[in-house]
């Protein structure tokens, strides 16, 4: 083991004493641990494990799995802070032992059906890799304090489940993925090697790890935007950063992954999508809540000029990550103090992410985001040409984000679910056809500046009669004008303008009113239908949104215009 790595681990107590946020986190962990002190450590059940293969439901097994990680996190932090507390330390050893007892560290959702027992035990997915990283880091954090049986078993299990299979060259599904998986898995596996493997073994696997991490970076354009959303930026880029820093320390600075200009641009991404009231862009399988990892953002602000640390109101609490990732949590405590800079951004401008084909604008009372891109992105939704609008920190026209993760949600049945389907996004329905998924279903931004955005996206539809679909947004301080220019090669077409609202809209003589906006349109040609949609958004969590469908007949060419007034009043009443 290499105790010289992650030397900041000695700063935990000092950081807590000088930081009110960390004091609050420690207090929460102490209260949380009181429950675990009264509970026995239970084994994960096979009856829960097999539910995924029978029904596709993930929540039964994963709840108990992550409950093990929550217990482990609590007692690892408390034992590190209160080094003389034998009660906390003994419970830490029990928590570690329970994780070591798990037959596999991978989740059923990631293990191919009918895998052999050996394949199940040594399968390396996100969570098997993270668990190896966690146990390796904890073994170094408490080196010399663990009972010999615990310390040796950590080394044994990490070697048998992770180090040896990877050394043998076994192929993994994530080896060349261009999304968060490659960063989390390679970063975690690499970190476990740096802590517990022989130097010769580290040298042998570094080229392969670098190849996978390069694949991760290839998933970004030079603009640094994460098309998977902020949640997955934290996840993937967090683990990339954790490994990169450990590698920098291990090699005495010879290997410095932070020197890549693209890495710096990726680090700047979160501050460009911050909205009032701690909201953010919710494209893809992402929520609209802006959140950050306290330690990660402090580290990046120290590493790169220009990175802004959001204030503590949007920092994740110790229990804010329902997967209870130790690498995130421990660094919240040890990377405090690298910078005192903490602020929110107040902008009146726009960000155009050319590679991702995203546009984000803030303008006084409102915030706006729209996208083009392709309908085959990682965590894809069929949403080319869609947009969202917040007014005075309030979500009005919304992108509802992710649905509940099940087997079918990540299968060919994905778009039968509401959340990733086109019907969950403010895009037209053409002749009864919603947008389709696939690489050939795309759109592109034709113009983007502070006053105007133009998106062409007829290719997002599987309708041979549709020749042109161009959506133009014109921005003013108190209103937004949306114009859809449509062209067909035949008469008798039906266009249904489809909008998704956070709050139920009211129908008036000349438009719709919802929250802080009034949307006016030609009510003589549109028939409006308001619907309510409730869907599973996460385990035992449901979300309700409202859709407005405005249907009209269209000949070969048609221009459709909507005016959104931000005062919530009809423009004629002003």
HELIX and SHEET records of a PDB file:
HELIX    1   1 UNK A    7  UNK A   11  5                                   5    
HELIX    2   2 UNK A   12  UNK A   17  1                                   6    
HELIX    3   3 UNK A   20  UNK A   38  1                                  19    
HELIX    4   4 UNK A   46  UNK A   49  1                                   4    
HELIX    5   5 UNK A   51  UNK A   55  1                                   5    
HELIX    6   6 UNK A   59  UNK A   81  1                                  23    
HELIX    7   7 UNK A   86  UNK A  101  1                                  16    
HELIX    8   8 UNK A  108  UNK A  110  5                                   3    
HELIX    9   9 UNK A  117  UNK A  122  1                                   6    
HELIX   10  10 UNK A  126  UNK A  141  1                                  16    
HELIX   11  11 UNK A  148  UNK A  158  1                                  11    
HELIX   12  12 UNK A  159  UNK A  163  3                                   5    
HELIX   13  13 UNK A  164  UNK A  167  1                                   4    
HELIX   14  14 UNK A  180  UNK A  196  1                                  17    
HELIX   15  15 UNK A  199  UNK A  218  1                                  20    
HELIX   16  16 UNK A  230  UNK A  250  1                                  21    
HELIX   17  17 UNK A  257  UNK A  259  5                                   3    
HELIX   18  18 UNK A  261  UNK A  267  1                                   7    
HELIX   19  19 UNK A  270  UNK A  273  5                                   4    
HELIX   20  20 UNK A  276  UNK A  278  5                                   3    
HELIX   21  21 UNK A  294  UNK A  303  1                                  10    
HELIX   22  22 UNK A  312  UNK A  314  5                                   3    
HELIX   23  23 UNK A  326  UNK A  334  1                                   9    
HELIX   24  24 UNK A  408  UNK A  410  5                                   3    
HELIX   25  25 UNK A  414  UNK A  416  5                                   3    
HELIX   26  26 UNK A  422  UNK A  424  5                                   3    
HELIX   27  27 UNK A  458  UNK A  460  5                                   3    
HELIX   28  28 UNK A  571  UNK A  573  5                                   3    
SHEET    1   A 2 UNK A 274  UNK A 275  0                                        
SHEET    2   A 2 UNK A 279  UNK A 280 -1                                        
SHEET    1   B 5 UNK A 349  UNK A 353  0                                        
SHEET    2   B 5 UNK A 358  UNK A 363 -1                                        
SHEET    3   B 5 UNK A 366  UNK A 371 -1                                        
SHEET    4   B 5 UNK A 387  UNK A 391 -1                                        
SHEET    5   B 5 UNK A 394  UNK A 397 -1                                        
SHEET    1   C 9 UNK A 373  UNK A 375  0                                        
SHEET    2   C 9 UNK A 438  UNK A 448 -1                                        
SHEET    3   C 9 UNK A 452  UNK A 456 -1                                        
SHEET    4   C 9 UNK A 466  UNK A 475 -1                                        
SHEET    5   C 9 UNK A 479  UNK A 488 -1                                        
SHEET    6   C 9 UNK A 557  UNK A 565 -1                                        
SHEET    7   C 9 UNK A 517  UNK A 520 -1                                        
SHEET    8   C 9 UNK A 511  UNK A 514 -1                                        
SHEET    9   C 9 UNK A 506  UNK A 508 -1                                        
SHEET    1   D 4 UNK A 429  UNK A 430  0                                        
SHEET    2   D 4 UNK A 493  UNK A 501 -1                                        
SHEET    3   D 4 UNK A 541  UNK A 554 -1                                        
SHEET    4   D 4 UNK A 527  UNK A 538 -1                                        
END                                                                             
